[in-house]
Amino acid sequence: MKKAMISKIKNFLARPNNQKPHILLTRPRRILKRLLELALYPLVKFLLQTRIGRDCLYSALPKNELVIVKTNEELYYVVNTSDNDIGRSIFRDRQSFDSQHLISALNLIGKDKSIIIDVGANVGTIGILGVSQGYFKKCIAFEPEPNNFKLLQTNVNINGLSEKFELRNEALSNKTGGVLNFELSETNFGDHRVQIQKTSGLNNEKIRKVISANVNTLDCVLENYDLSKCFLFMDTQGYEGCILSGALRLIDASVPIVTEFWPYGLKRSNGLDMFYTVLSGSKYTAMWDLRYPNKKLKFSVDEIKGIVLDLGENGAFTDLVFSNELVV
């Protein structure tokens, strides 16, 4: 063995000089690269074990790249690294985005519904969590923005839930047919929204890229569904008033609703009065502001208006839950 090694060394040294520099230079580079990888691996592993570390690592990733995240719920999500809100939250917290609001609402109103209607589904965290954990048997998910919709499709597929989802690449409103202008945020892919006015606002809305989105109504989509089995989860960046105005059958059936409530966005979409009007004749009896989930309120539009005064118009928001506790 020793003689063979000596022979290999002699043969190497006997090679022409023009080959030696190439071998001697490239091998150290490979060695240094490998040593760097070995040195960085423990650091990266450590960073991935802490919330702060994952947040820093997300900031360091190249923009507009796709990464896959495994959450603490044993779910998988592909997110875009340019998304500084929902994508960052999933990567940093290893948790399905907004899942705490879904679970809080279900703990308040019960888990007896089999279909979740996810309006403003983004990359799918609400529906995927709800179905995978057995809270619901089916999800109807609406996401109008094409790139978010592709990630929604991907995430449903990689979690093995395709047969339990109806995915719809369309916006919802109070009318069917035609298109709506849809303005896009460059850094918060959860803040794409219907454009009603082009004036400057709190979030640089005036300079946003605008695309077109096909339009439908919830009443039209759910025409053949048993509404007694349905549960609505909605986050549409202030367009909720218009969407509920196209869901009169759903409201008349007292389908439980969890909705983001953002006075600034509702006013910008001219939808706050519509929100009040469509709910004023409803049969809901109880409501909760999920900032204070232990405080049940008697449902009324006046209560909602009081929450508006509390939140103000500078961008604060909450999530509201509406339920008819008299429905059996």
C-alpha positions as CSV (number, residue, x, y, z in Angstrom):
1,M,0.0,0.0,0.0
2,K,2.8,2.4,1.0
3,K,4.7,1.6,-2.3
4,A,1.6,2.2,-4.3
5,M,1.1,5.6,-2.7
6,I,4.7,6.6,-3.3
7,S,4.4,5.5,-6.9
8,K,1.2,7.7,-7.3
9,I,3.1,10.7,-5.9
10,K,6.1,10.2,-8.2
11,N,3.8,9.9,-11.2
12,F,2.0,13.1,-10.2
13,L,5.3,15.0,-9.8
14,A,6.5,13.7,-13.1
15,R,3.6,15.2,-15.0
16,P,4.3,18.3,-17.3
17,N,4.6,21.5,-15.4
18,N,1.6,23.1,-17.3
19,Q,-0.7,20.6,-15.6
20,K,0.5,21.1,-12.0
21,P,-0.8,24.7,-11.5
22,H,-4.3,23.7,-12.6
23,I,-4.5,20.8,-10.2
24,L,-2.9,22.6,-7.4
25,L,-5.1,25.7,-7.8
26,T,-8.5,24.0,-8.4
27,R,-8.2,21.5,-5.6
28,P,-7.6,24.1,-2.9
29,R,-10.6,26.0,-4.2
30,R,-12.8,23.0,-3.9
31,I,-11.4,22.2,-0.5
32,L,-12.1,25.8,0.7
33,K,-15.6,25.7,-0.7
34,R,-16.3,22.5,1.1
35,L,-14.8,23.8,4.3
36,L,-16.9,26.9,4.0
37,E,-20.0,24.7,3.5
38,L,-19.1,22.7,6.5
39,A,-18.5,25.8,8.6
40,L,-21.8,27.5,7.5
41,Y,-24.0,24.4,7.9
42,P,-24.1,24.5,11.7
43,L,-24.8,28.3,11.5
44,V,-27.7,27.8,9.0
45,K,-29.0,24.9,11.1
46,F,-28.9,27.0,14.2
47,L,-30.7,29.9,12.4
48,L,-33.4,27.6,11.2
49,Q,-34.1,26.5,14.8
50,T,-35.0,30.0,16.0
51,R,-37.8,32.4,14.9
52,I,-35.4,35.4,14.8
53,G,-32.8,33.4,12.9
54,R,-35.4,32.3,10.3
55,D,-36.5,35.9,9.9
56,C,-32.9,37.0,9.3
57,L,-32.3,34.1,6.9
58,Y,-35.5,35.0,4.9
59,S,-34.2,38.6,4.5
60,A,-30.9,37.2,3.2
61,L,-32.5,35.0,0.5
62,P,-32.5,36.2,-3.1
63,K,-35.8,37.9,-4.1
64,N,-38.4,36.4,-6.3
65,E,-37.3,32.8,-5.6
66,L,-39.5,30.0,-4.5
67,V,-38.8,28.1,-1.2
68,I,-40.6,25.3,0.5
69,V,-41.4,25.4,4.2
70,K,-42.4,22.6,6.5
71,T,-44.6,23.9,9.3
72,N,-45.0,22.7,12.9
73,E,-48.4,21.3,11.7
74,E,-46.5,18.9,9.3
75,L,-47.8,20.9,6.3
76,Y,-45.8,22.1,3.3
77,Y,-46.0,25.5,1.6
78,V,-44.1,26.9,-1.3
79,V,-43.7,30.7,-0.9
80,N,-42.1,33.5,-2.9
81,T,-39.2,35.2,-1.1
82,S,-40.4,38.6,-2.4
83,D,-43.5,38.3,-0.2
84,N,-42.6,40.2,2.9
85,D,-45.8,39.4,4.7
86,I,-47.5,36.1,4.4
87,G,-44.5,34.3,2.9
88,R,-42.2,35.7,5.5
89,S,-44.7,34.8,8.3
90,I,-44.9,31.2,7.1
91,F,-41.1,30.8,6.8
92,R,-40.4,32.6,10.1
93,D,-43.1,31.1,12.3
94,R,-43.4,27.7,10.7
95,Q,-47.2,28.0,11.0
96,S,-50.1,28.3,8.6
97,F,-50.7,32.0,8.2
98,D,-53.9,33.3,10.0
99,S,-54.5,29.8,11.4
100,Q,-54.9,31.2,14.9
101,H,-58.0,33.2,13.8
102,L,-59.6,30.2,12.2
103,I,-59.0,28.0,15.3
104,S,-60.2,30.8,17.7
105,A,-63.4,31.2,15.7
106,L,-64.1,27.4,15.6
107,N,-63.6,27.2,19.3
108,L,-66.2,30.0,19.7
109,I,-68.9,28.8,17.3
110,G,-68.3,25.1,17.0
111,K,-66.9,22.7,14.4
112,D,-70.0,21.2,12.9
113,K,-69.6,22.5,9.3
114,S,-68.1,20.4,6.5
115,I,-67.3,23.0,3.9
116,I,-65.1,26.0,4.3
117,I,-65.3,28.9,1.8
118,D,-61.9,30.6,1.7
119,V,-62.3,34.0,0.0
120,G,-58.9,35.7,-0.6
121,A,-57.1,32.3,-0.2
122,N,-53.6,33.6,-1.1
123,V,-51.3,30.5,-0.9
124,G,-53.9,28.4,0.8
125,T,-53.0,28.3,4.5
126,I,-56.6,28.6,5.9
127,G,-58.2,25.9,3.7
128,I,-55.2,23.6,3.8
129,L,-55.0,23.7,7.6
130,G,-58.8,23.4,8.0
131,V,-59.1,20.4,5.7
132,S,-55.8,18.6,6.8
133,Q,-56.7,18.9,10.5
134,G,-60.2,17.4,9.9
135,Y,-62.1,20.6,10.7
136,F,-63.7,20.5,7.2
137,K,-64.2,17.9,4.5
138,K,-64.0,20.3,1.6
139,C,-62.7,23.8,0.8
140,I,-63.8,26.2,-2.0
141,A,-61.0,28.6,-2.4
142,F,-61.0,31.9,-4.3
143,E,-57.8,33.7,-5.3
144,P,-57.8,36.1,-8.2
145,E,-54.1,37.0,-8.5
146,P,-52.4,34.5,-11.0
147,N,-49.1,34.0,-9.2
148,N,-50.7,33.5,-5.8
149,F,-53.2,31.1,-7.5
150,K,-50.3,29.0,-8.9
151,L,-48.8,28.7,-5.4
152,L,-52.3,27.8,-4.0
153,Q,-52.6,25.0,-6.5
154,T,-49.1,23.8,-5.8
155,N,-49.6,23.8,-2.0
156,V,-52.9,22.0,-2.2
157,N,-51.2,19.3,-4.4
158,I,-48.0,18.8,-2.3
159,N,-50.2,18.3,0.8
160,G,-52.2,15.6,-1.0
161,L,-55.5,17.5,-0.8
162,S,-56.4,18.0,-4.4
163,E,-59.6,15.9,-4.3
164,K,-60.9,18.0,-1.3
165,F,-60.5,21.4,-2.9
166,E,-62.4,23.4,-5.5
167,L,-59.9,26.1,-6.7
168,R,-61.3,29.2,-8.4
169,N,-59.0,31.8,-10.0
170,E,-61.5,34.7,-9.8
171,A,-62.5,37.7,-7.8
172,L,-65.8,38.0,-6.0
173,S,-68.1,41.0,-6.0
174,N,-71.8,41.9,-6.0
175,K,-72.1,41.2,-9.8
176,T,-71.3,38.4,-12.2
177,G,-69.4,38.7,-15.5
178,G,-66.9,41.1,-16.7
179,V,-63.6,42.0,-14.9
180,L,-62.4,44.2,-12.1
181,N,-59.2,46.1,-11.9
182,F,-56.9,44.4,-9.4
183,E,-53.9,46.4,-7.9
184,L,-50.8,44.5,-6.8
185,S,-48.4,45.1,-4.0
186,E,-44.7,44.5,-4.8
187,T,-43.8,43.4,-1.3
188,N,-47.0,42.2,0.4
189,F,-48.6,39.5,-1.7
190,G,-51.5,39.5,0.8
191,D,-52.3,43.1,-0.1
192,H,-53.3,42.6,-3.7
193,R,-56.8,44.1,-3.9
194,V,-59.6,45.4,-6.1
195,Q,-58.9,48.9,-7.2
196,I,-61.8,51.3,-6.8
197,Q,-59.9,54.6,-6.7
198,K,-56.5,55.7,-7.9
199,T,-55.8,58.4,-5.2
200,S,-52.7,58.2,-3.0
201,G,-53.2,56.2,0.2
202,L,-51.4,54.7,3.1
203,N,-49.8,51.9,1.0
204,N,-48.6,53.5,-2.2
205,E,-51.8,52.4,-4.0
206,K,-51.5,55.1,-6.7
207,I,-48.3,53.6,-8.2
208,R,-49.2,49.9,-8.1
209,K,-49.3,47.7,-11.1
210,V,-52.9,46.9,-12.2
211,I,-54.2,43.7,-13.8
212,S,-57.7,42.5,-14.6
213,A,-59.5,39.8,-12.7
214,N,-62.6,37.8,-13.7
215,V,-65.7,38.4,-11.4
216,N,-68.3,36.2,-9.8
217,T,-70.6,36.2,-6.8
218,L,-70.8,33.8,-3.9
219,D,-74.6,33.4,-4.5
220,C,-73.8,32.2,-8.0
221,V,-71.0,29.9,-7.1
222,L,-72.8,28.3,-4.2
223,E,-76.2,28.0,-6.0
224,N,-76.1,24.2,-5.7
225,Y,-74.5,23.8,-2.3
226,D,-76.2,23.1,1.0
227,L,-75.5,26.3,2.8
228,S,-76.2,24.7,6.2
229,K,-72.9,22.9,5.8
230,C,-70.9,26.0,5.0
231,F,-68.5,28.3,6.9
232,L,-67.1,31.5,5.4
233,F,-63.6,32.8,6.0
234,M,-62.8,36.0,4.2
235,D,-59.9,38.4,3.9
236,T,-60.1,40.6,0.8
237,Q,-58.3,43.8,1.9
238,G,-61.4,46.0,2.3
239,Y,-63.6,44.6,-0.4
240,E,-65.7,42.5,2.0
241,G,-68.8,44.8,1.7
242,C,-69.1,44.3,-2.0
243,I,-68.6,40.5,-1.7
244,L,-71.2,40.2,1.1
245,S,-73.6,42.2,-1.1
246,G,-73.3,39.3,-3.6
247,A,-73.9,36.7,-0.9
248,L,-77.4,37.4,0.1
249,R,-78.5,33.8,0.2
250,L,-75.5,32.9,2.3
251,I,-76.3,35.7,4.8
252,D,-80.0,34.7,4.8
253,A,-78.9,31.2,5.7
254,S,-76.9,32.6,8.6
255,V,-73.7,30.9,7.4
256,P,-71.0,31.6,10.1
257,I,-68.6,34.3,9.0
258,V,-65.0,35.1,9.9
259,T,-63.9,38.3,8.2
260,E,-61.1,40.7,8.3
261,F,-62.4,44.1,9.3
262,W,-60.3,47.0,8.1
263,P,-62.0,50.3,8.1
264,Y,-59.4,52.0,6.0
265,G,-59.7,49.4,3.2
266,L,-63.5,49.3,3.4
267,K,-63.7,53.0,3.1
268,R,-61.2,53.1,0.2
269,S,-63.4,50.5,-1.7
270,N,-66.6,52.4,-0.9
271,G,-67.7,49.3,0.9
272,L,-68.2,50.2,4.5
273,D,-71.8,51.3,4.1
274,M,-72.4,48.2,2.0
275,F,-71.0,46.1,4.8
276,Y,-73.5,47.7,7.3
277,T,-76.4,47.5,4.9
278,V,-76.1,43.9,3.9
279,L,-75.7,42.8,7.6
280,S,-78.4,45.0,9.0
281,G,-81.2,42.6,8.0
282,S,-79.4,39.4,8.9
283,K,-80.3,36.9,11.5
284,Y,-77.0,36.8,13.3
285,T,-77.3,36.9,17.0
286,A,-73.7,36.9,18.3
287,M,-70.4,38.4,17.3
288,W,-66.8,38.5,18.5
289,D,-63.9,40.9,17.9
290,L,-61.0,38.4,17.8
291,R,-58.8,41.0,19.6
292,Y,-60.9,40.0,22.6
293,P,-62.1,36.5,21.9
294,N,-63.4,35.9,25.4
295,K,-65.9,38.8,25.1
296,K,-69.1,37.8,23.2
297,L,-71.1,40.6,21.9
298,K,-74.8,40.8,20.8
299,F,-74.8,41.2,17.1
300,S,-75.7,44.6,15.8
301,V,-74.5,47.1,13.2
302,D,-74.1,49.6,16.1
303,E,-71.6,47.3,17.7
304,I,-69.7,47.1,14.4
305,K,-69.7,50.9,14.1
306,G,-68.3,51.1,17.6
307,I,-65.4,48.8,16.5
308,V,-64.8,51.2,13.6
309,L,-64.4,54.1,16.0
310,D,-62.0,52.1,18.2
311,L,-59.8,51.1,15.2
312,G,-59.7,54.5,13.6
313,E,-58.8,55.2,10.0
314,N,-55.0,54.9,10.1
315,G,-54.8,51.2,9.0
316,A,-55.6,49.3,12.2
317,F,-57.7,46.1,11.6
318,T,-59.2,43.1,13.4
319,D,-61.1,40.0,12.6
320,L,-64.9,39.7,13.3
321,V,-66.9,36.5,13.8
322,F,-70.7,36.5,13.1
323,S,-72.9,33.6,14.2
324,N,-76.6,32.8,14.7
325,E,-76.7,30.7,17.9
326,L,-80.4,30.0,17.4
327,V,-79.8,27.9,14.3
328,V,-79.8,24.2,15.1
